[in-house]
Amino acid sequence: MKITRISVYQIDLPLEHPYWLSGGRLKFEVLDATLVKIETDAGITGWGEGTPWGHTYVPAHGPGIRAGIETMAPFIMGLDPRRVLDVERAMDLALPGHLYAKSPIDMACWDVAGQAANLPIADLMGGGSRTPRAIASSVGAKTIEETRDVIERYRQRGYVAHSVKIGGDVERDIARIRDVEDIRRSGEIVLYDVNRGWTRQQALRVMSATEDLNVMFEQPCETLDDIAALSGKHSAPISVDESLVTLQDAARIARDGLAEVFGIKLNRVGGLTKAARMRDIALAHGIDIFVMATGGSVLADTEALHLAATIPDANCHAVWACQDMLTVDIAGGRGPRNIDGHLHLPESPGLGVHPDENALGDLVAVYL
């Protein structure tokens, strides 16, 4: 089997509500999505998606994905997409770094491989738990009253996991954490996500002031060095996502004991092939996992669900999915959807959902 054609689409995905990053420092209203269609000489077609969370959140942006695919296409054309390691190495040779640009190609290749084997991707990867995965909401940086309203809105949709954005103001953050803990229901999962929004002193002050609550913080500071500097000075469990980019990052975090949880963002780390190695490092070191699509449609959410299904149930806290935050649906209701706050693994081969091409608009590039 060989890759014979790569088609690239771009579509804007408007958010239902304006979204403020932790600390209120960045506002997001529309996501720039890139959809990739890989066709083969065996008649099997695979789909991938790359949707960074805007252009300013982390070093990844929509136009960069499309430029990266243009650079890599000649190197992967004619390869067997089922041999995902061959495709990965070809992309890494053609374009060092730029992992976010490689993620949609990797997803599409896994989609083809699963269809060829007549297995869902998770089963092909050797996992495939059918335990529904809790969906984590994303509660943007807001006042105490607005935070309560957003959490309640997600509860009405069945959500039992919440990622509450904090950061930027010590006293406000302490007050919001204490208020959310006051209304937290039994069995709810709450992760306080700082999105790198604290300095070292701010992080230490908030974590010390809330130590009695035994809450979990995600990415409290900008770098792994910052997180390492705080190690041993607080008792809060730490999750790392934005500083978890490469396998070397994962190895350092595990070796030095910098975090108790990995937040694996598939587009951020380069797709399923590279994410699976991070999963294995985490599990080998007793580190639990959240799996996240950086942003995007039901395709990106489904990719995250497949990886989550390869993680033992006890070690996978939740998946973060974006589809309920969007005003458009490119797959006509198909694919894993929210059922009582959970996503259920598709039983169909490959990814398990493809977009409606009529909903994607005109092609922006074709490579033969």
Contacts in CASP RR format, 6 or more apart in sequence:
PFRMAT RR
TARGET T0000
AUTHOR 0000-0000-0000
METHOD contacts of the structure
MODEL  1
MKITRISVYQIDLPLEHPYWLSGGRLKFEVLDATLVKIETDAGITGWGEG
TPWGHTYVPAHGPGIRAGIETMAPFIMGLDPRRVLDVERAMDLALPGHLY
AKSPIDMACWDVAGQAANLPIADLMGGGSRTPRAIASSVGAKTIEETRDV
IERYRQRGYVAHSVKIGGDVERDIARIRDVEDIRRSGEIVLYDVNRGWTR
QQALRVMSATEDLNVMFEQPCETLDDIAALSGKHSAPISVDESLVTLQDA
ARIARDGLAEVFGIKLNRVGGLTKAARMRDIALAHGIDIFVMATGGSVLA
DTEALHLAATIPDANCHAVWACQDMLTVDIAGGRGPRNIDGHLHLPESPG
LGVHPDENALGDLVAVYL
1 40 0 8 1.000
1 41 0 8 1.000
1 42 0 8 1.000
1 44 0 8 1.000
1 80 0 8 1.000
1 81 0 8 1.000
1 82 0 8 1.000
1 112 0 8 1.000
1 116 0 8 1.000
2 40 0 8 1.000
2 41 0 8 1.000
2 78 0 8 1.000
2 79 0 8 1.000
2 80 0 8 1.000
3 38 0 8 1.000
3 39 0 8 1.000
3 40 0 8 1.000
3 76 0 8 1.000
3 77 0 8 1.000
3 78 0 8 1.000
3 79 0 8 1.000
3 80 0 8 1.000
3 81 0 8 1.000
4 39 0 8 1.000
4 40 0 8 1.000
4 41 0 8 1.000
4 77 0 8 1.000
4 78 0 8 1.000
4 368 0 8 1.000
5 37 0 8 1.000
5 38 0 8 1.000
5 39 0 8 1.000
5 366 0 8 1.000
5 367 0 8 1.000
5 368 0 8 1.000
6 36 0 8 1.000
6 37 0 8 1.000
6 38 0 8 1.000
6 39 0 8 1.000
6 69 0 8 1.000
6 73 0 8 1.000
6 76 0 8 1.000
6 77 0 8 1.000
6 105 0 8 1.000
6 366 0 8 1.000
6 367 0 8 1.000
7 36 0 8 1.000
7 37 0 8 1.000
7 39 0 8 1.000
7 363 0 8 1.000
7 365 0 8 1.000
7 366 0 8 1.000
7 367 0 8 1.000
8 34 0 8 1.000
8 35 0 8 1.000
8 36 0 8 1.000
8 37 0 8 1.000
8 66 0 8 1.000
8 69 0 8 1.000
8 363 0 8 1.000
8 364 0 8 1.000
8 365 0 8 1.000
8 366 0 8 1.000
8 367 0 8 1.000
9 34 0 8 1.000
9 35 0 8 1.000
9 36 0 8 1.000
9 37 0 8 1.000
9 357 0 8 1.000
9 360 0 8 1.000
9 361 0 8 1.000
9 362 0 8 1.000
9 363 0 8 1.000
9 364 0 8 1.000
10 32 0 8 1.000
10 33 0 8 1.000
10 34 0 8 1.000
10 35 0 8 1.000
10 62 0 8 1.000
10 66 0 8 1.000
10 364 0 8 1.000
11 33 0 8 1.000
11 35 0 8 1.000
11 328 0 8 1.000
11 330 0 8 1.000
11 359 0 8 1.000
11 360 0 8 1.000
11 361 0 8 1.000
12 30 0 8 1.000
12 31 0 8 1.000
12 32 0 8 1.000
12 33 0 8 1.000
13 30 0 8 1.000
13 31 0 8 1.000
13 32 0 8 1.000
13 33 0 8 1.000
13 51 0 8 1.000
13 296 0 8 1.000
13 297 0 8 1.000
13 326 0 8 1.000
13 328 0 8 1.000
13 330 0 8 1.000
14 29 0 8 1.000
14 30 0 8 1.000
14 31 0 8 1.000
14 326 0 8 1.000
14 327 0 8 1.000
14 328 0 8 1.000
15 28 0 8 1.000
15 29 0 8 1.000
15 30 0 8 1.000
15 31 0 8 1.000
15 325 0 8 1.000
15 326 0 8 1.000
15 327 0 8 1.000
16 324 0 8 1.000
16 325 0 8 1.000
16 326 0 8 1.000
16 327 0 8 1.000
17 325 0 8 1.000
18 27 0 8 1.000
18 28 0 8 1.000
18 29 0 8 1.000
19 27 0 8 1.000
19 28 0 8 1.000
19 29 0 8 1.000
19 138 0 8 1.000
19 140 0 8 1.000
19 325 0 8 1.000
20 26 0 8 1.000
20 27 0 8 1.000
20 28 0 8 1.000
20 140 0 8 1.000
20 141 0 8 1.000
20 142 0 8 1.000
20 165 0 8 1.000
21 27 0 8 1.000
21 28 0 8 1.000
21 57 0 8 1.000
21 140 0 8 1.000
21 141 0 8 1.000
21 165 0 8 1.000
21 195 0 8 1.000
22 140 0 8 1.000
22 141 0 8 1.000
22 165 0 8 1.000
22 166 0 8 1.000
22 167 0 8 1.000
22 168 0 8 1.000
22 193 0 8 1.000
22 194 0 8 1.000
22 195 0 8 1.000
22 196 0 8 1.000
22 197 0 8 1.000
23 141 0 8 1.000
23 165 0 8 1.000
23 166 0 8 1.000
23 167 0 8 1.000
23 168 0 8 1.000
23 169 0 8 1.000
23 195 0 8 1.000
23 197 0 8 1.000
24 141 0 8 1.000
24 168 0 8 1.000
25 168 0 8 1.000
25 197 0 8 1.000
26 56 0 8 1.000
26 57 0 8 1.000
28 53 0 8 1.000
28 54 0 8 1.000
28 57 0 8 1.000
31 51 0 8 1.000
31 52 0 8 1.000
31 53 0 8 1.000
31 54 0 8 1.000
31 295 0 8 1.000
31 296 0 8 1.000
31 322 0 8 1.000
31 326 0 8 1.000
32 51 0 8 1.000
32 52 0 8 1.000
32 54 0 8 1.000
32 55 0 8 1.000
32 61 0 8 1.000
32 62 0 8 1.000
32 63 0 8 1.000
33 49 0 8 1.000
33 50 0 8 1.000
33 51 0 8 1.000
33 62 0 8 1.000
33 296 0 8 1.000
33 297 0 8 1.000
34 49 0 8 1.000
34 50 0 8 1.000
34 51 0 8 1.000
34 62 0 8 1.000
34 65 0 8 1.000
34 66 0 8 1.000
34 69 0 8 1.000
34 104 0 8 1.000
35 47 0 8 1.000
35 48 0 8 1.000
35 49 0 8 1.000
35 50 0 8 1.000
35 104 0 8 1.000
35 299 0 8 1.000
35 330 0 8 1.000
35 355 0 8 1.000
35 360 0 8 1.000
36 47 0 8 1.000
36 48 0 8 1.000
36 49 0 8 1.000
36 50 0 8 1.000
36 69 0 8 1.000
36 104 0 8 1.000
36 105 0 8 1.000
36 107 0 8 1.000
36 108 0 8 1.000
37 45 0 8 1.000
37 46 0 8 1.000
37 47 0 8 1.000
37 48 0 8 1.000
37 108 0 8 1.000
37 357 0 8 1.000
38 45 0 8 1.000
38 46 0 8 1.000
38 47 0 8 1.000
38 48 0 8 1.000
38 81 0 8 1.000
38 105 0 8 1.000
38 108 0 8 1.000
38 109 0 8 1.000
38 111 0 8 1.000
38 112 0 8 1.000
39 45 0 8 1.000
39 46 0 8 1.000
40 81 0 8 1.000
40 112 0 8 1.000
42 116 0 8 1.000
44 112 0 8 1.000
44 115 0 8 1.000
44 116 0 8 1.000
45 112 0 8 1.000
45 354 0 8 1.000
46 81 0 8 1.000
46 108 0 8 1.000
46 109 0 8 1.000
46 111 0 8 1.000
46 112 0 8 1.000
46 115 0 8 1.000
46 351 0 8 1.000
46 354 0 8 1.000
47 107 0 8 1.000
47 108 0 8 1.000
47 111 0 8 1.000
47 299 0 8 1.000
47 351 0 8 1.000
47 354 0 8 1.000
47 355 0 8 1.000
48 104 0 8 1.000
48 105 0 8 1.000
48 107 0 8 1.000
48 108 0 8 1.000
48 111 0 8 1.000
48 299 0 8 1.000
48 303 0 8 1.000
48 351 0 8 1.000
49 104 0 8 1.000
49 107 0 8 1.000
49 296 0 8 1.000
49 297 0 8 1.000
49 299 0 8 1.000
49 300 0 8 1.000
49 303 0 8 1.000
50 62 0 8 1.000
50 65 0 8 1.000
50 100 0 8 1.000
50 103 0 8 1.000
50 104 0 8 1.000
50 107 0 8 1.000
50 267 0 8 1.000
50 294 0 8 1.000
50 296 0 8 1.000
50 300 0 8 1.000
51 62 0 8 1.000
51 267 0 8 1.000
51 293 0 8 1.000
51 294 0 8 1.000
51 295 0 8 1.000
51 296 0 8 1.000
51 297 0 8 1.000
51 300 0 8 1.000
51 322 0 8 1.000
52 58 0 8 1.000
52 60 0 8 1.000
52 61 0 8 1.000
52 62 0 8 1.000
52 65 0 8 1.000
52 100 0 8 1.000
52 267 0 8 1.000
52 294 0 8 1.000
52 295 0 8 1.000
53 294 0 8 1.000
53 295 0 8 1.000
54 61 0 8 1.000
54 62 0 8 1.000
55 61 0 8 1.000
55 62 0 8 1.000
57 195 0 8 1.000
58 242 0 8 1.000
58 268 0 8 1.000
58 294 0 8 1.000
59 100 0 8 1.000
60 100 0 8 1.000
60 267 0 8 1.000
60 268 0 8 1.000
60 294 0 8 1.000
64 98 0 8 1.000
64 100 0 8 1.000
64 101 0 8 1.000
65 100 0 8 1.000
65 101 0 8 1.000
65 104 0 8 1.000
66 364 0 8 1.000
66 365 0 8 1.000
67 101 0 8 1.000
68 95 0 8 1.000
68 98 0 8 1.000
68 101 0 8 1.000
69 101 0 8 1.000
69 104 0 8 1.000
69 105 0 8 1.000
69 365 0 8 1.000
69 367 0 8 1.000
70 365 0 8 1.000
70 367 0 8 1.000
71 94 0 8 1.000
71 95 0 8 1.000
72 90 0 8 1.000
72 91 0 8 1.000
72 94 0 8 1.000
72 95 0 8 1.000
72 101 0 8 1.000
72 102 0 8 1.000
72 105 0 8 1.000
73 367 0 8 1.000
74 94 0 8 1.000
74 367 0 8 1.000
75 90 0 8 1.000
75 91 0 8 1.000
75 93 0 8 1.000
75 94 0 8 1.000
76 87 0 8 1.000
76 90 0 8 1.000
76 91 0 8 1.000
76 94 0 8 1.000
76 105 0 8 1.000
77 367 0 8 1.000
77 368 0 8 1.000
79 86 0 8 1.000
79 87 0 8 1.000
79 90 0 8 1.000
80 86 0 8 1.000
81 87 0 8 1.000
81 108 0 8 1.000
81 109 0 8 1.000
81 112 0 8 1.000
81 113 0 8 1.000
82 109 0 8 1.000
82 112 0 8 1.000
82 113 0 8 1.000
82 116 0 8 1.000
82 117 0 8 1.000
84 106 0 8 1.000
84 109 0 8 1.000
84 110 0 8 1.000
84 113 0 8 1.000
84 272 0 8 1.000
84 273 0 8 1.000
85 273 0 8 1.000
87 105 0 8 1.000
87 106 0 8 1.000
87 109 0 8 1.000
88 102 0 8 1.000
88 106 0 8 1.000
88 273 0 8 1.000
88 274 0 8 1.000
91 102 0 8 1.000
91 105 0 8 1.000
91 106 0 8 1.000
92 102 0 8 1.000
95 101 0 8 1.000
95 102 0 8 1.000
99 245 0 8 1.000
99 246 0 8 1.000
99 268 0 8 1.000
99 269 0 8 1.000
99 270 0 8 1.000
99 271 0 8 1.000
99 274 0 8 1.000
100 267 0 8 1.000
100 268 0 8 1.000
100 270 0 8 1.000
100 294 0 8 1.000
102 270 0 8 1.000
102 271 0 8 1.000
103 266 0 8 1.000
103 267 0 8 1.000
103 269 0 8 1.000
103 270 0 8 1.000
103 271 0 8 1.000
104 267 0 8 1.000
106 270 0 8 1.000
106 271 0 8 1.000
106 272 0 8 1.000
106 273 0 8 1.000
106 274 0 8 1.000
107 266 0 8 1.000
107 271 0 8 1.000
107 272 0 8 1.000
107 299 0 8 1.000
107 303 0 8 1.000
107 351 0 8 1.000
110 121 0 8 1.000
110 124 0 8 1.000
110 125 0 8 1.000
110 272 0 8 1.000
110 273 0 8 1.000
110 303 0 8 1.000
110 306 0 8 1.000
110 350 0 8 1.000
110 351 0 8 1.000
111 121 0 8 1.000
111 350 0 8 1.000
111 351 0 8 1.000
111 352 0 8 1.000
112 350 0 8 1.000
113 121 0 8 1.000
113 124 0 8 1.000
113 350 0 8 1.000
114 120 0 8 1.000
114 121 0 8 1.000
114 124 0 8 1.000
114 349 0 8 1.000
114 350 0 8 1.000
115 349 0 8 1.000
115 350 0 8 1.000
117 124 0 8 1.000
117 349 0 8 1.000
118 349 0 8 1.000
119 349 0 8 1.000
119 350 0 8 1.000
120 128 0 8 1.000
120 306 0 8 1.000
120 345 0 8 1.000
120 346 0 8 1.000
120 347 0 8 1.000
120 348 0 8 1.000
120 349 0 8 1.000
120 350 0 8 1.000
120 352 0 8 1.000
121 272 0 8 1.000
121 303 0 8 1.000
121 306 0 8 1.000
121 350 0 8 1.000
121 351 0 8 1.000
121 352 0 8 1.000
122 128 0 8 1.000
122 129 0 8 1.000
122 305 0 8 1.000
122 306 0 8 1.000
122 307 0 8 1.000
122 309 0 8 1.000
122 310 0 8 1.000
122 345 0 8 1.000
124 350 0 8 1.000
125 272 0 8 1.000
125 276 0 8 1.000
125 306 0 8 1.000
125 307 0 8 1.000
125 310 0 8 1.000
126 310 0 8 1.000
127 309 0 8 1.000
127 310 0 8 1.000
128 306 0 8 1.000
128 309 0 8 1.000
128 310 0 8 1.000
128 345 0 8 1.000
129 309 0 8 1.000
129 310 0 8 1.000
129 311 0 8 1.000
129 312 0 8 1.000
129 313 0 8 1.000
129 345 0 8 1.000
130 309 0 8 1.000
130 344 0 8 1.000
130 345 0 8 1.000
131 313 0 8 1.000
132 339 0 8 1.000
132 342 0 8 1.000
132 343 0 8 1.000
132 344 0 8 1.000
133 291 0 8 1.000
133 305 0 8 1.000
133 308 0 8 1.000
133 309 0 8 1.000
133 316 0 8 1.000
133 318 0 8 1.000
133 319 0 8 1.000
133 342 0 8 1.000
133 343 0 8 1.000
134 159 0 8 1.000
134 160 0 8 1.000
134 161 0 8 1.000
134 189 0 8 1.000
134 317 0 8 1.000
134 318 0 8 1.000
134 319 0 8 1.000
134 341 0 8 1.000
134 342 0 8 1.000
135 159 0 8 1.000
135 161 0 8 1.000
135 318 0 8 1.000
135 319 0 8 1.000
135 320 0 8 1.000
135 321 0 8 1.000
135 324 0 8 1.000
135 338 0 8 1.000
135 341 0 8 1.000
135 342 0 8 1.000
135 343 0 8 1.000
136 159 0 8 1.000
136 161 0 8 1.000
136 162 0 8 1.000
136 163 0 8 1.000
136 189 0 8 1.000
136 191 0 8 1.000
136 290 0 8 1.000
136 292 0 8 1.000
136 317 0 8 1.000
136 318 0 8 1.000
136 319 0 8 1.000
136 320 0 8 1.000
136 321 0 8 1.000
137 150 0 8 1.000
137 151 0 8 1.000
137 154 0 8 1.000
137 159 0 8 1.000
137 161 0 8 1.000
137 162 0 8 1.000
137 163 0 8 1.000
138 163 0 8 1.000
138 165 0 8 1.000
138 320 0 8 1.000
138 322 0 8 1.000
138 325 0 8 1.000
139 147 0 8 1.000
139 150 0 8 1.000
139 151 0 8 1.000
139 154 0 8 1.000
139 162 0 8 1.000
139 163 0 8 1.000
139 164 0 8 1.000
139 165 0 8 1.000
140 147 0 8 1.000
140 150 0 8 1.000
140 164 0 8 1.000
140 165 0 8 1.000
141 165 0 8 1.000
141 166 0 8 1.000
141 167 0 8 1.000
142 150 0 8 1.000
144 175 0 8 1.000
144 176 0 8 1.000
144 179 0 8 1.000
147 164 0 8 1.000
147 176 0 8 1.000
147 179 0 8 1.000
147 180 0 8 1.000
148 179 0 8 1.000
148 183 0 8 1.000
151 162 0 8 1.000
151 164 0 8 1.000
151 180 0 8 1.000
151 183 0 8 1.000
154 162 0 8 1.000
155 185 0 8 1.000
157 324 0 8 1.000
157 338 0 8 1.000
157 341 0 8 1.000
158 338 0 8 1.000
158 340 0 8 1.000
158 341 0 8 1.000
159 338 0 8 1.000
159 341 0 8 1.000
160 185 0 8 1.000
160 187 0 8 1.000
160 188 0 8 1.000
160 189 0 8 1.000
160 341 0 8 1.000
161 188 0 8 1.000
161 189 0 8 1.000
161 190 0 8 1.000
161 191 0 8 1.000
161 317 0 8 1.000
161 318 0 8 1.000
162 180 0 8 1.000
162 188 0 8 1.000
162 189 0 8 1.000
162 190 0 8 1.000
162 191 0 8 1.000
163 191 0 8 1.000
163 193 0 8 1.000
163 218 0 8 1.000
163 320 0 8 1.000
164 176 0 8 1.000
164 177 0 8 1.000
164 180 0 8 1.000
164 190 0 8 1.000
164 191 0 8 1.000
164 192 0 8 1.000
164 193 0 8 1.000
165 193 0 8 1.000
165 194 0 8 1.000
165 195 0 8 1.000
166 173 0 8 1.000
166 176 0 8 1.000
166 177 0 8 1.000
166 192 0 8 1.000
166 193 0 8 1.000
166 194 0 8 1.000
166 206 0 8 1.000
167 173 0 8 1.000
167 194 0 8 1.000
167 195 0 8 1.000
167 197 0 8 1.000
167 198 0 8 1.000
167 202 0 8 1.000
167 206 0 8 1.000
168 197 0 8 1.000
168 198 0 8 1.000
168 202 0 8 1.000
170 202 0 8 1.000
170 205 0 8 1.000
170 206 0 8 1.000
170 209 0 8 1.000
173 206 0 8 1.000
174 206 0 8 1.000
174 209 0 8 1.000
174 210 0 8 1.000
177 192 0 8 1.000
177 206 0 8 1.000
177 210 0 8 1.000
177 213 0 8 1.000
177 215 0 8 1.000
178 210 0 8 1.000
178 213 0 8 1.000
180 190 0 8 1.000
180 192 0 8 1.000
181 190 0 8 1.000
181 213 0 8 1.000
181 215 0 8 1.000
184 190 0 8 1.000
189 317 0 8 1.000
189 318 0 8 1.000
190 215 0 8 1.000
190 216 0 8 1.000
191 216 0 8 1.000
191 217 0 8 1.000
191 218 0 8 1.000
191 239 0 8 1.000
191 290 0 8 1.000
191 317 0 8 1.000
192 215 0 8 1.000
192 216 0 8 1.000
192 217 0 8 1.000
192 218 0 8 1.000
193 217 0 8 1.000
193 218 0 8 1.000
193 219 0 8 1.000
194 203 0 8 1.000
194 217 0 8 1.000
194 218 0 8 1.000
194 219 0 8 1.000
194 220 0 8 1.000
194 221 0 8 1.000
195 218 0 8 1.000
195 219 0 8 1.000
195 242 0 8 1.000
196 219 0 8 1.000
196 220 0 8 1.000
196 221 0 8 1.000
196 222 0 8 1.000
196 242 0 8 1.000
196 243 0 8 1.000
197 220 0 8 1.000
197 221 0 8 1.000
197 222 0 8 1.000
198 206 0 8 1.000
198 220 0 8 1.000
198 221 0 8 1.000
199 221 0 8 1.000
200 221 0 8 1.000
200 226 0 8 1.000
200 229 0 8 1.000
200 230 0 8 1.000
203 217 0 8 1.000
203 220 0 8 1.000
203 221 0 8 1.000
203 226 0 8 1.000
203 230 0 8 1.000
204 230 0 8 1.000
204 233 0 8 1.000
204 234 0 8 1.000
207 217 0 8 1.000
207 220 0 8 1.000
207 230 0 8 1.000
207 234 0 8 1.000
207 236 0 8 1.000
208 234 0 8 1.000
210 236 0 8 1.000
211 234 0 8 1.000
211 235 0 8 1.000
211 236 0 8 1.000
214 235 0 8 1.000
214 236 0 8 1.000
215 236 0 8 1.000
216 236 0 8 1.000
216 237 0 8 1.000
216 238 0 8 1.000
216 239 0 8 1.000
216 260 0 8 1.000
216 261 0 8 1.000
217 236 0 8 1.000
217 237 0 8 1.000
217 238 0 8 1.000
217 239 0 8 1.000
218 238 0 8 1.000
218 239 0 8 1.000
218 240 0 8 1.000
218 241 0 8 1.000
218 261 0 8 1.000
218 263 0 8 1.000
219 239 0 8 1.000
219 240 0 8 1.000
219 241 0 8 1.000
219 242 0 8 1.000
219 243 0 8 1.000
220 226 0 8 1.000
220 227 0 8 1.000
220 230 0 8 1.000
220 238 0 8 1.000
221 227 0 8 1.000
221 230 0 8 1.000
222 243 0 8 1.000
223 243 0 8 1.000
224 240 0 8 1.000
224 243 0 8 1.000
224 249 0 8 1.000
224 252 0 8 1.000
224 253 0 8 1.000
224 258 0 8 1.000
227 238 0 8 1.000
227 240 0 8 1.000
227 243 0 8 1.000
227 258 0 8 1.000
227 259 0 8 1.000
228 256 0 8 1.000
228 258 0 8 1.000
231 256 0 8 1.000
231 257 0 8 1.000
231 258 0 8 1.000
237 260 0 8 1.000
237 261 0 8 1.000
238 258 0 8 1.000
238 259 0 8 1.000
238 260 0 8 1.000
238 261 0 8 1.000
239 259 0 8 1.000
239 260 0 8 1.000
239 261 0 8 1.000
239 262 0 8 1.000
239 263 0 8 1.000
239 290 0 8 1.000
240 253 0 8 1.000
240 258 0 8 1.000
240 259 0 8 1.000
240 261 0 8 1.000
240 262 0 8 1.000
240 263 0 8 1.000
241 262 0 8 1.000
241 263 0 8 1.000
241 264 0 8 1.000
241 265 0 8 1.000
241 268 0 8 1.000
241 290 0 8 1.000
241 292 0 8 1.000
242 265 0 8 1.000
242 268 0 8 1.000
243 249 0 8 1.000
243 253 0 8 1.000
244 250 0 8 1.000
244 253 0 8 1.000
244 262 0 8 1.000
244 263 0 8 1.000
244 264 0 8 1.000
244 265 0 8 1.000
244 268 0 8 1.000
244 269 0 8 1.000
244 278 0 8 1.000
245 268 0 8 1.000
245 269 0 8 1.000
246 269 0 8 1.000
247 274 0 8 1.000
247 277 0 8 1.000
247 278 0 8 1.000
247 281 0 8 1.000
250 262 0 8 1.000
250 277 0 8 1.000
250 278 0 8 1.000
250 281 0 8 1.000
250 282 0 8 1.000
251 281 0 8 1.000
252 258 0 8 1.000
253 259 0 8 1.000
253 262 0 8 1.000
253 287 0 8 1.000
254 281 0 8 1.000
254 282 0 8 1.000
254 284 0 8 1.000
254 285 0 8 1.000
254 287 0 8 1.000
257 285 0 8 1.000
259 287 0 8 1.000
260 287 0 8 1.000
260 288 0 8 1.000
261 287 0 8 1.000
261 288 0 8 1.000
261 289 0 8 1.000
261 290 0 8 1.000
261 317 0 8 1.000
262 278 0 8 1.000
262 279 0 8 1.000
262 282 0 8 1.000
262 287 0 8 1.000
262 288 0 8 1.000
262 289 0 8 1.000
262 290 0 8 1.000
263 289 0 8 1.000
263 290 0 8 1.000
263 291 0 8 1.000
263 292 0 8 1.000
264 275 0 8 1.000
264 278 0 8 1.000
264 279 0 8 1.000
264 289 0 8 1.000
264 290 0 8 1.000
264 291 0 8 1.000
264 292 0 8 1.000
264 307 0 8 1.000
265 292 0 8 1.000
265 293 0 8 1.000
265 294 0 8 1.000
266 272 0 8 1.000
266 275 0 8 1.000
266 291 0 8 1.000
266 292 0 8 1.000
266 293 0 8 1.000
266 294 0 8 1.000
266 300 0 8 1.000
266 303 0 8 1.000
266 304 0 8 1.000
266 307 0 8 1.000
267 293 0 8 1.000
267 294 0 8 1.000
267 295 0 8 1.000
267 300 0 8 1.000
268 294 0 8 1.000
269 275 0 8 1.000
269 278 0 8 1.000
271 303 0 8 1.000
272 303 0 8 1.000
272 306 0 8 1.000
272 307 0 8 1.000
275 291 0 8 1.000
275 307 0 8 1.000
276 307 0 8 1.000
276 310 0 8 1.000
279 289 0 8 1.000
279 307 0 8 1.000
279 310 0 8 1.000
279 311 0 8 1.000
281 287 0 8 1.000
282 288 0 8 1.000
282 289 0 8 1.000
282 315 0 8 1.000
283 289 0 8 1.000
283 311 0 8 1.000
283 312 0 8 1.000
283 315 0 8 1.000
286 315 0 8 1.000
288 315 0 8 1.000
288 316 0 8 1.000
288 317 0 8 1.000
289 308 0 8 1.000
289 311 0 8 1.000
289 315 0 8 1.000
289 316 0 8 1.000
289 317 0 8 1.000
290 316 0 8 1.000
290 317 0 8 1.000
290 318 0 8 1.000
290 319 0 8 1.000
290 320 0 8 1.000
291 304 0 8 1.000
291 305 0 8 1.000
291 307 0 8 1.000
291 308 0 8 1.000
291 311 0 8 1.000
291 316 0 8 1.000
291 318 0 8 1.000
291 319 0 8 1.000
291 320 0 8 1.000
292 304 0 8 1.000
292 319 0 8 1.000
292 320 0 8 1.000
293 300 0 8 1.000
293 301 0 8 1.000
293 303 0 8 1.000
293 304 0 8 1.000
293 319 0 8 1.000
293 320 0 8 1.000
293 321 0 8 1.000
293 322 0 8 1.000
294 300 0 8 1.000
295 322 0 8 1.000
296 322 0 8 1.000
296 323 0 8 1.000
296 326 0 8 1.000
297 322 0 8 1.000
297 323 0 8 1.000
297 326 0 8 1.000
297 329 0 8 1.000
297 330 0 8 1.000
297 331 0 8 1.000
297 355 0 8 1.000
298 323 0 8 1.000
298 329 0 8 1.000
298 330 0 8 1.000
298 331 0 8 1.000
298 333 0 8 1.000
298 334 0 8 1.000
298 335 0 8 1.000
298 336 0 8 1.000
298 337 0 8 1.000
298 353 0 8 1.000
299 330 0 8 1.000
299 331 0 8 1.000
299 351 0 8 1.000
299 353 0 8 1.000
299 354 0 8 1.000
299 355 0 8 1.000
300 322 0 8 1.000
301 319 0 8 1.000
301 321 0 8 1.000
301 322 0 8 1.000
301 323 0 8 1.000
301 336 0 8 1.000
301 343 0 8 1.000
302 335 0 8 1.000
302 336 0 8 1.000
302 346 0 8 1.000
302 351 0 8 1.000
302 352 0 8 1.000
302 353 0 8 1.000
303 351 0 8 1.000
304 319 0 8 1.000
304 320 0 8 1.000
304 321 0 8 1.000
305 319 0 8 1.000
305 321 0 8 1.000
305 336 0 8 1.000
305 343 0 8 1.000
305 345 0 8 1.000
306 345 0 8 1.000
306 351 0 8 1.000
308 316 0 8 1.000
308 319 0 8 1.000
309 345 0 8 1.000
319 343 0 8 1.000
321 338 0 8 1.000
321 343 0 8 1.000
323 329 0 8 1.000
323 337 0 8 1.000
323 338 0 8 1.000
324 338 0 8 1.000
328 359 0 8 1.000
329 359 0 8 1.000
330 355 0 8 1.000
330 356 0 8 1.000
330 359 0 8 1.000
330 360 0 8 1.000
331 353 0 8 1.000
331 354 0 8 1.000
331 355 0 8 1.000
331 356 0 8 1.000
331 359 0 8 1.000
332 356 0 8 1.000
332 359 0 8 1.000
334 353 0 8 1.000
334 354 0 8 1.000
335 346 0 8 1.000
335 352 0 8 1.000
335 353 0 8 1.000
336 343 0 8 1.000
336 344 0 8 1.000
336 345 0 8 1.000
336 346 0 8 1.000
336 353 0 8 1.000
337 343 0 8 1.000
346 352 0 8 1.000
346 353 0 8 1.000
END
